Amino acid sequence: MKTRTIAGHEITLQEGRRYMAGRPFATATRKVFPVRIAELGVLNVKIIPGLTYDEANELINAFNNDPRGSLYGREW
């Protein structure tokens, strides 16, 4: 396990695996946007709860920063 700080959040995940971050769709009534960090191809999920829309977007953009594009997530 390895801990890194991404957009001000300490996240501990299994080293050498690929993960992708995402959040629920925005709606007029939604105020909280938990970010889900999932290992690609596996049902291993970590939740970062209680984020605002802007905080969630900042974390997702910082996390999914593979040079090939955001759909590749991040190798931890």
N, C-alpha and C positions, 0 to 999 in steps of 0.2 A: 504494500500500500504506500502511496505517496501523496503528500499534501502540497497543493499549490494555491496561491492566492490569485483569483481571477476577478477583476472588477470589484475588488474589495471584499470578496467572499472566500474564506478558506474552504477548499473542497478536497476531500480525501477519496481517491479512487485507486483501483488496481492498476499498477504500472504496466505499460506495453499494450494496452487495449485501446480501442477506438470508441469514443463517446460522442453523442450529439445532444445539444441542449435545445429545448423548445418550451413554449408557454401556451396557455389556452388563447383562443381567439378573443379579441377585444369586442365587448358589447357595451351598449349605453349604460347598463346597470352594473357591470363588473368593475370593482375597485381594486381587487387583489389579484396578482398574476404569479402564482407559484411557477418556478422554473423546474422542469423535469430534465434530468441528465440521464440519458439511457446509453448503455453499452450497445453498440450496433450488433444486431443479430442475436441478442440475448435479452432475456427479461430481467436484467439487472438494472434497477432504476434508483436514482437518488433525487430527492425533492428539496428545493430551496424555497421555503414558504414565505408568504407575507410581503412580496415585492410589489411595488407600484408598477404601472405600465412602463415608465421610463427606466426604472431600475432593472426590470426583467429584460427589456431590450438591450440595455447596456451589458448585462451579463451574457445574454445569448450571443451578441455580436462579438464580445471578447472571447467567448469560449469556442465558438464555431469559426475559427480563424485559419483554417487550412489554406495554404497558398493556392490549392486547386479550386477553392470555392467553399461556400458555407455548407453545402450538402455533404461534405466529407467529415464534418465535425472536427474532432481533435484527437490525436493520439496522445495518451497520457504517458 
